Amino acid sequence: MDASSIMLSASTLLLDDEHVRWPLSELAGWLDEGVRAIVTVKPSASSVTMELSLVRGTKQKLPEDDTSILQLLDVLRNIEGVNGAGGRAIRSASRAELDSNQPRWHDPSYVQFRKEVRQFVFDEGLPREFFVYPGNDGTGKIDAAVAKLPTTIVSRHSGSVDDISTWAIGVGIADQYQPALLDYVMYRAFSKEDPAAAPQRAVTHYQAFATAIGLRSQVESATSPGRK
C-alpha cells in the first residue's frame, strides 16, 4: 500500500482531482497522522524483529537511542550458534507465577544469572521494559518483536510535491489498514472546512476510522506479550 493510492482516492471523493483545495503535501501529512494514530492504538500494525543485547540482571530495556521503537511485542528466542541461527525458544511468564515459585529470582545469589533466557515477563504499563528469567549475565542476545513507528511519508518524499506519482511511497503498515487511513484523511479534510459547512461528514469519517481501529484492536488483543 502506497501513499499515492490513498491520496488519489481521497482527492476523487473530495472532488478535487487537481489538488487545489487539498494539496497533496497536506494529504500526506494527514496520512502520517493516521499511521501514528493506528500504531499508537494497535502497536503490532507496524512490527519488526530485532536482535537485542542483554545487560546484566533481570531488568531489560529497549534501545533508548531509538525513539521510534514504541514497545515490546514478544520475545522469541535466544540467539547463538553460527550466524545466530540457533537458540532456545523463550516463553512468556506472569510476574505472579515467578514471584510465587522463586520470590528471590532477581537476586543472583539465589538464582544464578546466565547467558540463556528461559522466560520473560512483560507489563503493559511499562511498554519499553521487560524482565528475563533467569537474570542475564550480560552476554546474552535475544530475538524480539517490537512495535516501531514507520518513518514519515513526508520525510521520505522527493520530487515535485504536486506530482502524484512522486508520492508512491509505502505508508509503513499493512494493506488491511487502507480503508481506515482513507477515512482518517477524509476526516481531516472535512475538518479543514468551515465548521458549519460539513461537520457531519467529518464526524462520520472519524467514527468509521475509530470503529475500524477499535474492532481490529479487540480482535488482536490476545497478541499482548503479557498474555497467558
N, CA, C and O of each residue as an XYZ file, in Angstrom:
912
protein
N       0.852     -1.194      0.000
C       0.000      0.000      0.000
C       0.887      1.243      0.000
O       1.721      1.419      0.888
N       0.703      2.095     -0.994
C       1.495      3.316     -1.015
C       0.609      4.538     -0.824
O      -0.607      4.489     -1.011
N       1.250      5.626     -0.450
C       0.530      6.849     -0.120
C      -0.259      7.392     -1.300
O      -1.364      7.905     -1.117
N       0.283      7.290     -2.499
C      -0.370      7.895     -3.666
C      -1.750      7.308     -3.920
O      -2.655      8.034     -4.333
N      -1.935      6.006     -3.683
C      -3.238      5.390     -3.942
C      -4.297      5.930     -2.988
O      -5.434      6.170     -3.396
N      -3.935      6.122     -1.729
C      -4.883      6.671     -0.756
C      -5.148      8.137     -1.052
O      -6.290      8.590     -0.971
N      -4.111      8.876     -1.391
C      -4.266     10.294     -1.694
C      -5.126     10.500     -2.933
O      -5.929     11.431     -2.990
N      -4.957      9.624     -3.931
C      -5.756      9.714     -5.149
C      -7.221      9.428     -4.852
O      -8.104     10.116     -5.365
N      -7.485      8.420     -4.028
C      -8.863      8.094     -3.649
C      -9.498      9.251     -2.890
O     -10.657      9.596     -3.122
N      -8.733      9.848     -1.980
C      -9.248     10.972     -1.206
C      -9.572     12.160     -2.109
O     -10.621     12.787     -1.958
N      -8.685     12.470     -3.037
C      -8.914     13.594     -3.948
C     -10.151     13.369     -4.806
O     -10.898     14.306     -5.087
N     -10.363     12.123     -5.222
C     -11.549     11.801     -6.024
C     -12.815     11.998     -5.209
O     -13.773     12.600     -5.693
N     -12.834     11.501     -3.984
C     -14.009     11.643     -3.121
C     -14.266     13.100     -2.757
O     -15.409     13.506     -2.546
N     -13.206     13.872     -2.687
C     -13.326     15.291     -2.344
C     -13.642     16.159     -3.555
O     -13.792     17.375     -3.435
N     -13.742     15.521     -4.732
C     -13.978     16.252     -5.991
C     -12.902     17.314     -6.199
O     -13.187     18.438     -6.613
N     -11.677     16.937     -5.908
C     -10.541     17.853     -6.007
C      -9.398     17.167     -6.751
O      -8.284     17.053     -6.240
N      -9.701     16.708     -7.978
C      -8.715     15.962     -8.760
C      -7.462     16.770     -9.084
O      -6.406     16.192     -9.342
N      -7.563     18.075     -9.073
C      -6.400     18.923     -9.365
C      -5.635     19.288     -8.095
O      -4.623     19.985     -8.158
N      -6.112     18.825     -6.959
C      -5.430     19.027     -5.672
C      -5.252     20.510     -5.345
O      -4.195     20.942     -4.884
N      -6.304     21.267     -5.595
C      -6.252     22.709     -5.358
C      -6.665     23.042     -3.925
O      -5.944     23.730     -3.202
N      -7.831     22.547     -3.530
C      -8.331     22.842     -2.181
C      -7.551     22.063     -1.122
O      -7.284     22.563     -0.029
N      -7.198     20.845     -1.471
C      -6.454     19.985     -0.543
C      -5.161     19.524     -1.228
O      -5.164     18.486     -1.890
N      -4.061     20.266     -1.085
C      -2.790     19.915     -1.740
C      -2.291     18.530     -1.314
O      -2.589     18.053     -0.219
N      -1.537     17.907     -2.197
C      -1.018     16.571     -1.915
C      -0.148     16.543     -0.659
O      -0.197     15.586      0.113
N       0.637     17.579     -0.459
C       1.503     17.612      0.727
C       0.677     17.616      2.010
O       1.087     17.058      3.028
N      -0.485     18.248      1.946
C      -1.374     18.283      3.108
C      -1.977     16.902      3.362
O      -2.049     16.447      4.504
N      -2.409     16.242      2.289
C      -2.952     14.889      2.418
C      -1.897     13.942      2.985
O      -2.207     13.082      3.810
N      -0.651     14.102      2.541
C       0.436     13.242      3.026
C       0.665     13.441      4.521
O       0.894     12.481      5.256
N       0.601     14.680      4.955
C       0.760     14.959      6.382
C      -0.327     14.302      7.209
O      -0.067     13.799      8.302
N      -1.551     14.306      6.685
C      -2.656     13.658      7.397
C      -2.507     12.138      7.385
O      -2.896     11.461      8.337
N      -1.946     11.614      6.308
C      -1.672     10.177      6.268
C      -0.682      9.798      7.373
O      -0.865      8.793      8.060
N       0.348     10.594      7.534
C       1.316     10.335      8.605
C       0.634     10.375      9.972
O       0.934      9.560     10.844
N      -0.283     11.326     10.156
C      -1.037     11.402     11.410
C      -1.845     10.129     11.624
O      -1.879      9.578     12.725
N      -2.496      9.670     10.554
C      -3.314      8.466     10.638
C      -2.496      7.237     10.991
O      -2.912      6.417     11.811
N      -1.328      7.112     10.368
C      -0.448      5.976     10.664
C      -0.043      5.994     12.134
O      -0.078      4.965     12.808
N       0.341      7.165     12.623
C       0.740      7.278     14.032
C      -0.420      6.914     14.955
O      -0.226      6.228     15.958
N      -1.630      7.374     14.616
C      -2.800      7.064     15.444
C      -3.067      5.564     15.480
O      -3.382      5.010     16.533
N      -2.941      4.910     14.328
C      -3.179      3.464     14.258
C      -2.141      2.702     15.069
O      -2.486      1.817     15.852
N      -0.876      3.046     14.882
C       0.189      2.316     15.572
C       0.131      2.561     17.082
O       0.495      1.683     17.865
N      -0.321      3.740     17.491
C      -0.459      4.028     18.916
C      -1.510      3.127     19.554
O      -1.316      2.612     20.655
N      -2.635      2.943     18.843
C      -3.718      2.101     19.358
C      -3.412      0.628     19.155
O      -3.714     -0.200     20.014
N      -2.811      0.304     18.013
C      -2.557     -1.093     17.645
C      -1.080     -1.246     17.288
O      -0.735     -1.253     16.106
N      -0.200     -1.368     18.287
C       1.242     -1.398     18.033
C       1.705     -2.445     17.028
O       2.657     -2.208     16.285
N       1.042     -3.601     16.995
C       1.509     -4.646     16.077
C       1.227     -4.318     14.614
O       1.623     -5.074     13.727
N       0.543     -3.194     14.350
C       0.318     -2.781     12.965
C       1.638     -2.474     12.270
O       1.726     -2.528     11.043
N       2.653     -2.156     13.049
C       3.978     -1.883     12.479
C       5.013     -2.603     13.330
O       5.633     -2.005     14.209
N       5.193     -3.884     13.064
C       6.086     -4.690     13.891
C       7.301     -5.167     13.104
O       7.219     -5.426     11.904
N       8.414     -5.275     13.793
C       9.652     -5.791     13.209
C      10.333     -6.668     14.247
O      10.069     -6.547     15.444
N      11.213     -7.552     13.785
C      12.033     -8.318     14.722
C      13.425     -7.705     14.756
O      13.919     -7.199     13.748
N      14.040     -7.754     15.906
C      15.367     -7.178     16.048
C      16.169     -7.945     17.097
O      15.612     -8.577     17.995
N      17.470     -7.872     16.960
C      18.372     -8.501     17.923
C      18.621     -7.535     19.072
O      18.938     -6.366     18.855
N      18.478     -8.028     20.286
C      18.727     -7.210     21.465
C      19.853     -7.830     22.281
O      19.824     -9.022     22.587
N      20.828     -7.028     22.626
C      21.889     -7.461     23.535
C      21.432     -7.167     24.958
O      20.984     -6.059     25.254
N      21.543     -8.146     25.824
C      21.041     -8.015     27.183
C      22.106     -7.469     28.127
O      23.301     -7.698     27.940
N      21.650     -6.746     29.140
C      22.545     -6.257     30.182
C      22.480     -7.220     31.364
O      21.595     -8.074     31.425
N      23.390     -7.087     32.275
C      23.398     -7.970     33.442
C      22.178     -7.692     34.318
O      21.849     -6.540     34.598
N      21.519     -8.760     34.744
C      20.376     -8.617     35.629
C      19.083     -9.105     35.005
O      19.071     -9.616     33.886
N      17.996     -8.942     35.743
C      16.686     -9.384     35.261
C      15.981     -8.306     34.447
O      15.227     -8.622     33.526
N      16.215     -7.050     34.772
C      15.521     -5.951     34.102
C      16.229     -5.564     32.811
O      17.438     -5.332     32.793
N      15.455     -5.498     31.735
C      15.981     -5.140     30.420
C      15.156     -4.000     29.831
O      13.990     -3.821     30.184
N      15.768     -3.233     28.934
C      15.071     -2.125     28.275
C      15.311     -2.170     26.772
O      16.342     -2.653     26.306
N      14.345     -1.661     26.031
C      14.544     -1.492     24.596
C      15.533     -0.348     24.378
O      15.671      0.513     25.247
N      16.228     -0.322     23.229
C      17.240      0.716     22.984
C      16.689      2.123     23.195
O      15.712      2.519     22.559
N      17.317      2.865     24.084
C      16.826      4.200     24.419
C      17.156      5.233     23.355
O      16.558      6.309     23.330
N      18.108      4.917     22.471
C      18.509      5.879     21.448
C      17.625      5.813     20.204
O      17.828      6.574     19.258
N      16.647      4.909     20.199
C      15.734      4.792     19.059
C      14.311      5.030     19.550
O      13.635      4.101     19.990
N      13.863      6.279     19.471
C      12.540      6.632     19.989
C      11.404      6.154     19.088
O      10.236      6.247     19.465
N      11.735      5.643     17.903
C      10.683      5.119     17.029
C      10.185      3.754     17.504
O       9.125      3.298     17.077
N      10.947      3.101     18.387
C      10.509      1.827     18.955
C       9.515      2.128     20.069
O       9.869      2.744     21.074
N       8.277      1.697     19.891
C       7.219      2.042     20.827
C       7.102      1.066     21.983
O       6.958      1.481     23.133
N       7.163     -0.228     21.690
C       7.014     -1.192     22.766
C       7.452     -2.590     22.339
O       7.604     -2.883     21.154
N       7.647     -3.430     23.332
C       7.933     -4.841     23.097
C       6.634     -5.553     22.734
O       5.591     -5.295     23.335
N       6.699     -6.445     21.753
C       5.552     -7.262     21.389
C       5.738     -8.717     21.806
O       4.794     -9.362     22.262
N       6.948     -9.230     21.650
C       7.206    -10.620     22.015
C       8.712    -10.851     22.093
O       9.496    -10.151     21.451
N       9.097    -11.831     22.880
C      10.483    -12.292     22.917
C      10.475    -13.699     22.352
O       9.790    -14.577     22.877
N      11.222    -13.919     21.297
C      11.104    -15.148     20.522
C      12.078    -16.240     20.939
O      11.677    -17.371     21.211
N      13.372    -15.892     20.987
C      14.374    -16.938     21.231
C      15.703    -16.319     21.620
O      15.940    -15.125     21.442
N      16.562    -17.175     22.156
C      17.955    -16.791     22.363
C      18.677    -16.840     21.017
O      18.310    -17.621     20.140
N      19.688    -16.015     20.862
C      20.495    -16.017     19.643
C      21.860    -16.597     19.970
O      22.575    -16.081     20.829
N      22.213    -17.659     19.288
C      23.519    -18.287     19.490
C      23.856    -19.136     18.279
O      23.035    -19.285     17.373
N      25.042    -19.686     18.257
C      25.452    -20.538     17.151
C      25.957    -19.740     15.965
O      26.092    -18.519     16.037
N      26.236    -20.441     14.869
C      26.766    -19.826     13.658
C      25.734    -18.871     13.059
O      24.604    -19.263     12.764
N      26.141    -17.614     12.885
C      25.265    -16.586     12.314
C      23.969    -16.421     13.093
O      22.966    -15.962     12.547
N      23.987    -16.793     14.365
C      22.799    -16.620     15.191
C      21.651    -17.517     14.818
O      20.501    -17.223     15.144
N      21.945    -18.617     14.133
C      20.878    -19.488     13.632
C      20.238    -20.327     14.728
O      19.077    -20.721     14.609
N      20.989    -20.606     15.803
C      20.451    -21.455     16.859
C      19.859    -20.644     17.987
O      19.753    -19.421     17.900
N      19.476    -21.327     19.037
C      18.979    -20.626     20.212
C      17.681    -21.198     20.741
O      16.752    -21.470     19.980
N      17.621    -21.378     22.047
C      16.442    -21.925     22.711
C      15.283    -20.935     22.649
O      15.480    -19.726     22.781
N      14.071    -21.458     22.448
C      12.870    -20.626     22.454
C      12.637    -20.063     23.858
O      13.037    -20.664     24.855
N      11.986    -18.906     23.917
C      11.716    -18.225     25.186
C      10.208    -18.105     25.370
O       9.499    -17.674     24.461
N       9.720    -18.487     26.549
C       8.291    -18.448     26.832
C       7.949    -17.236     27.691
O       8.780    -16.754     28.462
N       6.718    -16.748     27.551
C       6.254    -15.678     28.426
C       5.822    -16.274     29.757
O       5.394    -17.427     29.819
N       5.932    -15.494     30.813
C       5.522    -15.929     32.146
C       4.893    -14.746     32.863
O       5.168    -13.592     32.534
N       4.062    -15.035     33.829
C       3.468    -13.957     34.616
C       4.385    -13.632     35.793
O       5.074    -14.506     36.320
N       4.380    -12.379     36.189
C       5.188    -11.987     37.345
C       4.726    -12.739     38.602
O       5.537    -13.157     39.428
N       3.402    -12.899     38.721
C       2.859    -13.580     39.899
C       3.376    -15.013     39.994
O       3.694    -15.500     41.079
N       3.454    -15.682     38.841
C       3.933    -17.063     38.815
C       5.385    -17.153     39.270
O       5.730    -17.992     40.102
N       6.229    -16.289     38.724
C       7.639    -16.314     39.110
C       7.830    -15.894     40.565
O       8.622    -16.494     41.292
N       7.105    -14.866     40.983
C       7.228    -14.398     42.364
C       6.819    -15.481     43.354
O       7.393    -15.601     44.437
N       5.816    -16.268     42.964
C       5.337    -17.336     43.843
C       6.333    -18.492     43.922
O       6.599    -19.027     44.998
N       6.878    -18.865     42.765
C       7.788    -20.014     42.723
C       9.212    -19.673     43.146
O       9.908    -20.488     43.752
N       9.634    -18.445     42.811
C      11.010    -18.019     43.112
C      10.978    -16.575     43.628
O      11.309    -15.659     42.875
N      10.592    -16.345     44.882
C      10.471    -14.980     45.404
C      11.750    -14.146     45.283
O      11.681    -12.917     45.253
N      12.913    -14.795     45.213
C      14.179    -14.062     45.131
C      14.816    -14.210     43.753
O      16.041    -14.231     43.626
N      13.976    -14.311     42.720
C      14.535    -14.581     41.386
C      15.343    -13.429     40.808
O      16.078    -13.616     39.838
N      15.217    -12.231     41.393
C      16.031    -11.090     40.939
C      17.435    -11.107     41.552
O      18.306    -10.346     41.129
N      17.652    -11.960     42.533
C      18.906    -11.988     43.296
C      19.812    -13.112     42.780
O      19.450    -14.284     42.885
N      20.985    -12.775     42.223
C      21.864    -13.805     41.646
C      22.424    -14.783     42.677
O      22.908    -15.855     42.313
N      22.363    -14.424     43.956
C      22.840    -15.362     44.972
C      21.832    -16.475     45.215
O      22.159    -17.496     45.819
N      20.596    -16.273     44.742
C      19.567    -17.305     44.851
C      19.323    -17.997     43.512
O      19.197    -19.220     43.454
N      19.258    -17.219     42.448
C      19.079    -17.771     41.098
C      20.224    -17.238     40.239
O      20.256    -16.055     39.899
N      21.147    -18.105     39.899
C      22.351    -17.680     39.176
C      22.002    -17.044     37.834
O      21.197    -17.578     37.071
N      22.622    -15.892     37.556
C      22.437    -15.240     36.265
C      23.144    -16.068     35.191
O      24.238    -16.590     35.409
N      22.506    -16.175     34.043
C      23.045    -16.996     32.963
C      22.944    -16.261     31.621
O      22.278    -15.233     31.496
N      23.616    -16.816     30.646
C      23.551    -16.254     29.294
C      22.213    -16.564     28.642
O      21.649    -15.722     27.943
N      21.704    -17.773     28.869
C      20.484    -18.219     28.189
C      19.235    -17.832     28.974
O      19.149    -18.049     30.182
N      18.269    -17.255     28.262
C      16.987    -16.861     28.853
C      15.980    -17.991     28.668
O      15.907    -18.600     27.600
N      15.209    -18.264     29.708
C      14.170    -19.283     29.623
C      12.781    -18.654     29.496
O      11.942    -19.133     28.732
N      12.547    -17.579     30.250
C      11.234    -16.934     30.271
C      11.394    -15.414     30.317
O      12.452    -14.896     30.673
N      10.321    -14.714     29.948
C      10.326    -13.261     30.074
C       8.996    -12.795     30.652
O       7.972    -13.464     30.513
N       9.030    -11.640     31.299
C       7.848    -11.038     31.920
C       7.667     -9.645     31.343
O       8.619     -8.868     31.255
N       6.430     -9.334     30.950
C       6.137     -8.027     30.353
C       4.959     -7.393     31.079
O       3.975     -8.064     31.391
N       5.068     -6.100     31.343
C       3.999     -5.319     31.969
C       3.572     -4.250     30.975
O       4.384     -3.411     30.586
N       2.304     -4.267     30.556
C       1.842     -3.306     29.547
C       1.946     -1.864     30.025
O       1.942     -0.937     29.215
N       2.040     -1.673     31.334
C       2.211     -0.323     31.854
C       3.618      0.213     31.653
O       3.859      1.411     31.803
N       4.556     -0.681     31.311
C       5.950     -0.307     31.038
C       6.333     -0.891     29.687
O       7.100     -1.852     29.623
N       5.811     -0.326     28.611
C       5.925     -0.947     27.287
C       7.332     -1.088     26.732
O       7.560     -1.899     25.834
N       8.282     -0.311     27.250
C       9.656     -0.382     26.726
C      10.594     -1.146     27.667
O      11.813     -1.110     27.501
N      10.021     -1.830     28.646
C      10.827     -2.597     29.584
C      10.301     -4.022     29.695
O       9.133     -4.280     29.402
N      11.158     -4.945     30.115
C      10.740     -6.316     30.368
C      11.767     -6.969     31.287
O      12.860     -6.442     31.495
N      11.399     -8.113     31.825
C      12.296     -8.852     32.704
C      12.578    -10.222     32.107
O      11.732    -10.791     31.416
N      13.765    -10.749     32.374
C      14.124    -12.078     31.884
C      14.432    -12.995     33.061
O      14.905    -12.563     34.112
N      14.146    -14.280     32.844
C      14.438    -15.299     33.849
C      15.158    -16.456     33.178
O      14.717    -16.930     32.131
N      16.251    -16.916     33.758
C      16.961    -16.284     34.871
C      17.584    -14.958     34.446
O      17.717    -14.674     33.256
N      17.959    -14.158     35.428
C      18.634    -12.913     35.111
C      19.831    -13.168     34.214
O      20.485    -14.204     34.329
N      20.121    -12.235     33.325
C      21.192    -12.457     32.361
C      22.548    -12.075     32.936
O      22.661    -11.196     33.789
N      23.575    -12.766     32.441
C      24.936    -12.460     32.904
C      25.583    -11.335     32.105
O      26.747    -11.000     32.322
N      24.821    -10.752     31.180
C      25.323     -9.628     30.391
C      25.908    -10.012     29.056
O      26.387     -9.152     28.317
N      25.876    -11.311     28.732
C      26.435    -11.763     27.452
C      25.363    -12.299     26.505
O      25.667    -12.656     25.367
N      24.133    -12.357     26.958
C      23.072    -12.944     26.146
C      22.552    -12.024     25.053
O      22.632    -10.800     25.151
N      22.021    -12.647     24.013
C      21.357    -11.922     22.938
C      20.050    -12.639     22.624
O      19.982    -13.868     22.651
N      19.017    -11.860     22.328
C      17.714    -12.440     22.036
C      17.135    -11.848     20.760
O      17.515    -10.763     20.320
N      16.211    -12.590     20.188
C      15.457    -12.131     19.023
C      14.096    -11.692     19.542
O      13.372    -12.497     20.128
N      13.738    -10.437     19.338
C      12.494     -9.895     19.877
C      11.670     -9.219     18.786
O      12.211     -8.700     17.810
N      10.359     -9.236     18.971
C       9.454     -8.499     18.088
C       9.061     -7.211     18.797
O       8.679     -7.227     19.967
N       9.156     -6.101     18.084
C       8.833     -4.801     18.667
C       7.925     -4.014     17.728
O       7.893     -4.254     16.521
N       7.194     -3.078     18.306
C       6.403     -2.147     17.510
C       7.275     -0.937     17.212
O       7.871     -0.346     18.113
N       7.341     -0.581     15.945
C       8.238      0.510     15.531
C       7.467      1.480     14.642
O       6.886      1.076     13.635
N       7.462      2.743     15.010
C       6.762      3.755     14.230
C       7.459      3.946     12.889
O       8.659      4.219     12.860
N       6.735      3.809     11.776
C       7.369      3.970     10.459
C       7.907      5.390     10.258
O       7.387      6.350     10.827
N       8.938      5.501      9.454
C       9.432      6.820      9.062
C       8.335      7.535      8.288
O       7.658      6.920      7.464
N       8.152      8.812      8.539
C       7.039      9.532      7.927
C       7.141      9.570      6.404
O       8.228      9.567      5.826
N       5.975      9.607      5.784
C       5.889      9.701      4.329
C       6.497     11.021      3.859
O       7.241     11.060      2.879
N       6.172     12.094      4.569
C       6.646     13.425      4.180
C       8.172     13.482      4.168
O       8.763     14.072      3.264
N       8.812     12.874      5.162
C      10.276     12.933      5.240
C      10.952     12.085      4.169
O      12.112     12.323      3.832
N      10.234     11.095      3.628
C      10.823     10.226      2.593
C      10.515     10.704      1.180
O      11.017     10.135      0.211
N       9.698     11.740      1.055
C       9.299     12.206     -0.274
C      10.416     12.992     -0.952
O      11.161     13.729     -0.307
N      10.513     12.818     -2.259
C      11.427     13.627     -3.066
C      10.750     13.899     -4.401
O       9.922     13.110     -4.858
N      11.097     14.993     -5.011
C      10.468     15.368     -6.275
C       9.418     16.441     -6.067
O       9.320     17.032     -4.992
N       8.638     16.684     -7.103
C       7.615     17.726     -7.059
C       6.468     17.320     -6.140
O       5.907     16.234     -6.283
N       6.122     18.191     -5.202
C       5.029     17.880     -4.272
C       3.683     17.861     -4.974
O       2.712     17.334     -4.432
N       3.609     18.429     -6.175
C       2.347     18.492     -6.910
C       2.159     17.333     -7.882
O       1.134     17.247     -8.559
N       3.135     16.452     -7.953
C       3.071     15.303     -8.860
C       2.694     14.062     -8.055
O       3.477     13.597     -7.227
N       1.498     13.525     -8.296
C       1.004     12.390     -7.519
C       1.932     11.182     -7.614
O       2.037     10.408     -6.662
N       2.606     11.012     -8.751
C       3.476      9.843     -8.926
C       4.669      9.856     -7.971
O       5.227      8.803     -7.661
N       5.062     11.038     -7.505
C       6.202     11.119     -6.585
C       5.825     10.703     -5.167
O       6.685     10.579     -4.295
N       4.528     10.488     -4.949
C       4.056     10.069     -3.625
C       3.812      8.563     -3.556
O       3.130      8.085     -2.649
N       4.363      7.820     -4.504
C       4.240      6.353     -4.486
C       5.221      5.797     -3.455
O       6.210      5.147     -3.794
N       4.920      6.068     -2.208
C       5.786      5.725     -1.078
C       4.998      4.829     -0.125
O       3.852      5.132      0.207
N       5.596      3.749      0.305
C       4.917      2.860      1.249
C       4.568      3.585      2.537
O       5.372      4.357      3.059
N       3.357      3.334      3.054
C       2.938      4.026      4.276
C       3.523      3.377      5.528
O       3.551      3.993      6.593
N       3.990      2.136      5.403
C       4.667      1.508      6.534
C       3.832      0.559      7.364
O       4.346     -0.055      8.299
N       2.533      0.422      7.038
C       1.698     -0.551      7.736
C       0.947     -1.391      6.710
O       0.938     -1.065      5.523
N       0.318     -2.471      7.165
C      -0.283     -3.451      6.269
C      -1.455     -2.895      5.463
O      -2.104     -1.929      5.864
N      -1.712     -3.534      4.308
C      -2.771     -3.096      3.400
C      -4.146     -3.087      4.050
O      -5.009     -2.314      3.637
N      -4.371     -3.926      5.054
C      -5.698     -4.017      5.660
C      -6.122     -2.722      6.346
O      -7.298     -2.534      6.659
N      -5.165     -1.834      6.577
C      -5.487     -0.561      7.219
C      -5.803      0.545      6.212
O      -6.056      1.681      6.613
N      -5.793      0.238      4.923
C      -6.038      1.263      3.910
C      -7.394      1.951      4.077
O      -7.444      3.180      4.026
N      -8.511      1.210      4.277
C      -9.800      1.894      4.456
C      -9.794      2.837      5.659
O     -10.353      3.932      5.598
N      -9.166      2.412      6.744
C      -9.114      3.256      7.936
C      -8.305      4.524      7.671
O      -8.687      5.609      8.110
N      -7.190      4.388      6.956
C      -6.377      5.562      6.639
C      -7.116      6.527      5.728
O      -7.011      7.743      5.889
N      -7.865      5.989      4.769
C      -8.651      6.853      3.889
C      -9.690      7.618      4.703
O      -9.894      8.813      4.487
N     -10.346      6.934      5.636
C     -11.324      7.612      6.491
C     -10.660      8.701      7.323
O     -11.252      9.757      7.545
N      -9.439      8.454      7.785
C      -8.757      9.468      8.587
C      -8.443     10.703      7.748
O      -8.645     11.832      8.196
N      -7.952     10.487      6.539
C      -7.636     11.617      5.655
C      -8.906     12.402      5.327
O      -8.887     13.633      5.306
N     -10.005     11.695      5.072
C     -11.271     12.371      4.773
C     -11.761     13.171      5.981
O     -12.265     14.285      5.838
N     -11.607     12.596      7.150
C     -11.986     13.304      8.382
C     -11.209     14.608      8.519
O     -11.791     15.649      8.824
N      -9.893     14.557      8.295
C      -9.080     15.764      8.428
C      -9.398     16.768      7.328
O      -9.381     17.978      7.556
N      -9.686     16.261      6.138
C     -10.005     17.158      5.021
C     -11.290     17.929      5.293
O     -11.342     19.144      5.102
N     -12.327     17.224      5.738
C     -13.596     17.898      6.020
C     -13.501     18.776      7.262
O     -14.243     19.750      7.390
N     -12.604     18.445      8.170
C     -12.407     19.283      9.352
C     -11.771     20.615      8.981
O     -11.885     21.589      9.725
N     -11.106     20.658      7.838
C     -10.468     21.885      7.368
C     -11.504     22.902      6.912
O     -11.255     24.107      6.921
N     -12.661     22.404      6.515
C     -13.721     23.278      6.031
C     -14.277     24.141      7.155
O     -13.967     23.932      8.327
N     -15.096     25.105      6.785
C     -15.845     25.891      7.756
C     -16.620     24.920      8.642
O     -17.339     24.072      8.114
N     -16.502     25.009      9.974
C     -17.186     24.069     10.859
C     -18.673     23.919     10.575
O     -19.252     22.862     10.823
N     -19.292     24.976     10.055
C     -20.727     24.910      9.772
C     -21.022     24.249      8.436
O     -22.175     23.937      8.141
N     -19.986     24.031      7.619
C     -20.204     23.547      6.254
C     -20.371     22.035      6.176
O     -21.292     21.551      5.519
N     -19.498     21.288      6.833
C     -19.548     19.831      6.686
C     -19.171     19.115      7.976
O     -18.338     18.209      7.964
N     -19.786     19.519      9.099
C     -19.382     18.884     10.354
C     -19.722     17.407     10.413
O     -18.951     16.607     10.943
N     -20.887     17.041      9.865
C     -21.310     15.653      9.965
C     -20.432     14.725      9.132
O     -20.175     13.588      9.525
N     -19.972     15.213      7.980
C     -19.110     14.375      7.149
C     -17.787     14.081      7.857
O     -17.274     12.964      7.791
N     -17.241     15.092      8.532
C     -16.001     14.880      9.283
C     -16.230     13.872     10.408
O     -15.424     12.964     10.615
N     -17.331     14.043     11.126
C     -17.650     13.145     12.240
C     -17.856     11.721     11.746
O     -17.377     10.768     12.361
N     -18.573     11.578     10.626
C     -18.850     10.245     10.079
C     -17.559      9.512      9.730
O     -17.404      8.331     10.044
N     -16.640     10.213      9.083
C     -15.377      9.565      8.702
C     -14.515      9.253      9.927
O     -13.840      8.224      9.965
N     -14.537     10.135     10.923
C     -13.751      9.845     12.120
C     -14.317      8.636     12.865
O     -13.568      7.795     13.360
N     -15.642      8.561     12.939
C     -16.263      7.414     13.605
C     -15.940      6.113     12.883
O     -15.702      5.087     13.520
N     -15.932      6.156     11.549
C     -15.581      4.960     10.771
C     -14.134      4.555     11.047
O     -13.826      3.373     11.195
N     -13.256      5.549     11.113
C     -11.849      5.276     11.424
C     -11.708      4.665     12.815
O     -11.055      3.635     12.986
N     -12.325      5.306     13.806
C     -12.208      4.834     15.186
C     -12.796      3.443     15.354
O     -12.245      2.614     16.078
N     -13.917      3.186     14.684
C     -14.546      1.868     14.776
C     -13.647      0.796     14.180
O     -13.471     -0.268     14.773
N     -13.079      1.069     13.015
C     -12.205      0.092     12.358
C     -11.001     -0.240     13.227
O     -10.633     -1.407     13.365
N     -10.391      0.776     13.810
C      -9.212      0.550     14.636
C      -9.581     -0.114     15.951
O      -8.857     -0.982     16.439
N     -10.705      0.294     16.523
C     -11.145     -0.304     17.779
C     -11.467     -1.768     17.629
O     -11.093     -2.580     18.475
N     -12.162     -2.117     16.555
C     -12.522     -3.511     16.325
C     -11.288     -4.350     16.075
O     -11.177     -5.461     16.592
N     -10.351     -3.829     15.281
C      -9.140     -4.596     14.994
C      -8.321     -4.779     16.266
O      -7.709     -5.827     16.473
N      -8.312     -3.759     17.114
C      -7.568     -3.867     18.358
C      -8.166     -4.940     19.254
O      -7.438     -5.688     19.907
N      -9.511     -5.018     19.285
C     -10.171     -6.039     20.098
C      -9.886     -7.431     19.561
O      -9.612     -8.358     20.323
N      -9.952     -7.570     18.240
C      -9.732     -8.875     17.624
C      -8.338     -9.395     17.930
O      -8.156    -10.593     18.147
N      -7.335     -8.488     17.950
C      -5.957     -8.921     18.115
C      -5.415     -8.685     19.520
O      -4.204     -8.754     19.732
N      -6.296     -8.405     20.488
C      -5.827     -8.102     21.838
C      -5.068     -9.260     22.460
O      -4.250     -9.065     23.359
N      -5.339    -10.467     21.980
C      -4.665    -11.642     22.539
C      -3.194    -11.710     22.158
O      -2.485    -12.602     22.622
N      -2.715    -10.785     21.319
C      -1.305    -10.819     20.915
C      -0.393    -10.145     21.928
O       0.821    -10.105     21.728
N      -0.952     -9.614     23.012
C      -0.109     -8.972     24.022
C       0.920     -9.955     24.558
O       0.575    -11.101     24.847
N       2.179     -9.539     24.699
C       3.197    -10.452     25.217
C       2.959    -10.837     26.668
O       3.591    -11.766     27.171
N       2.056    -10.136     27.349
C       1.755    -10.470     28.730
C       0.655    -11.489     28.872
O       0.265    -11.828     29.990
N       0.141    -11.991     27.749
C      -0.961    -12.943     27.799
C      -0.492    -14.274     28.377
O       0.702    -14.570     28.385
N      -1.419    -15.051     28.847
C      -1.118    -16.394     29.338
C      -1.928    -17.407     28.551
O      -1.828    -18.608     28.802
